[in-house]
Amino acid sequence: MAGVVERMSRAGHPPLNQVSPALAKAAYEKGSGVLEVRKPELARVEDITIAARDGYALPARLYAPGARSSNAVLPVLLYFHGGGFTVGSIATHDTLCRVLSSKSGCAVVSVDYRLGPEYKFPTASDDAWDAFEFIVHQGSKLGLDASRMAVGGDSAGGTLAAVCAILARDAGLP
């Protein structure tokens, strides 16, 4: 990480909180490859959409270490990217989700929840819960075992994972 911080400093870009939201989003997308981690090849990487409660089509990406077979179902990690609810995307966390799937042997579904300031609270948490419910009710059609689902994320995404865990508990879901 010291090397990453040093390269960021040398780039001389203003901090994200000192530019417009649109410029911050673009800069975050452009800089997402700075970690230079090897991008694992996976047997299955599939872009899907999830219907949000308001009809919006949430982009999501399914990562799986093996090809889909008719009788095999995989445990799944529902993953929410970080970025302060303002920046980040499936693209910025693509390598991380590939690594998580490759190393764990489970499927990973990365959700492109809607960001601020364009979308106000509780849109991101509603999107997260809608994605959770999609996996519970429709995951088997994608070869996913919702009874072996975990939720996770980094930074703001970790908050969304916690929201889903609490809502699942309150709904009586494992």
N, C-alpha and C positions, 0 to 999 in steps of 0.2 A: 504493500500500500504506500510505502514511502516513495517509491518510484512513480506511482500514479499521481500522488499529490505534487511531487516535483514537476512532472510533465504538465499538470494542470496549471501550476504557477507560471511555468515558462511560456505557456500559450498566451498569457496576458489578457484573457477574456474577463469582462466584468462579471462579478458574482450574479447568479441568476435572480437574486432579489432586487437587483438594480436595473433590470431590463424589463420590457413589457412581457406579459405572459406568452405572447406568440413567439417572441425572440427566445425566451427561456425554453419553451418547448422545442424549438428548432435546435438550439445549442445542446440541449440534453440528448436529443436524438443523434446529433452529429457526433457527440463525444462518447456515446455508449460503448464503443469498441475499445476504449482506452485500457481496459484491464488485460487485453491481449491473451485471453485464456483460449486454449484449443477448443474449437467448436466441434463436438462429437457428431458423427453421422448417426442417424437413427433410421430404423426400418420404416417408421411411420411418423410423418409430420403432416398434419392435416388442418387446414383452416376451416373453422365452423362458425356458425352464428347461433346465438342464444336469444330468444325473444324475451325482452324485458317487459315488465308489467305495463308499461305505457306504449308497447308496440315497437319500441326501438330495437333494431337488430344489433345486439352486442357482438363485436368480433371476438373470437377466441381461437386459440391454437392448441391442438391436441398433439402431444409428443408421446411416442411409445417406443420402447426398445426392441420390440419384435413386431413382425407383420401380424395383422389381424387374422384370427382364425375363427371359424364358426362356433367352436366350443370353448375357447379360452377367454376368460375375462381377467382383466388386470386390476389390482388395487390402483387407486387414483389419488393424486395430490391436486387439489384445486388451488391454484397459485395466483396471488394478486401482487403486481409490481409495486415498488415504492415510487416516490417522487412528490411527496407532500400534497397529494391529491390534485396536483397541478401539472406535473410533467411525468414522463415515462409512458411506456407502451409495451405491447407484445414484442415489438422489434428491439427495444432497448434491453429486454430481459431474455431474448431468444437463446443466447449461449448458456446462460444460467439454467434455464428450464431444460435445455438439452442435457446439460451435465446432471441435473437432478434426476431426470428420467434414466439416463444411462447408468449412473452409479447406484440408483435404488432398485432398478428393475421394475418400476411401476410407471404407469402413465402419468403425465402431468397435463393439466388443462390450465392454460394461462389466459386470463380474462382482461380484455381491454375496456375496463369500466370507464365511464365518462368522467372527465376532469373539469375542475374549476379553472378559471372563474366563470367559464361559460355555463357550467352546470353546478347549481348550488346544492348544499346539503339538503336532503339525505340521498341525492341521486347516486353517489358512489356506493353507499352502503346498500341501497335498494338493488343496484346492479349486482353487487356481490351476492346478496341473498337470492336473487333471481337465478344467478349462475349455479349456486348451491342446489336450489330446488330442481334445476334442469338436470344436474348430474344425478340427483336422487331419483327422479322420475323417468329420465330419458337416457341415462348413462349406459344402460345395458345395450341399447341399440348401437352404441359406439364401442362395445366390447369392454365396458368399464364396470367394476364391481362397487356399487355405491355403498355396500355394507362394509367396505374396506376403504373408506375415503378419509383423507386428512385435508385440512385447510392450512395454508401457510402463505407467507409473503414477507417482504422486507419493508421496513419503515412504515409508510402509510398503508401498504399492503398487509402488513402484520396487524394493523388496526382492523382492517376489513376482515381478516381471518378470525380475529377475536370476536367481531360482531357476529359472524356466521356461527361460530362455536356457541355463543350465548343463545342465539336464536334457535339453533338446532336443539340445544338443551331444553329450552322453553317449549319447543314443539314436540318434545319427547323422542327426538331422533338420536341415534347413537353417535 
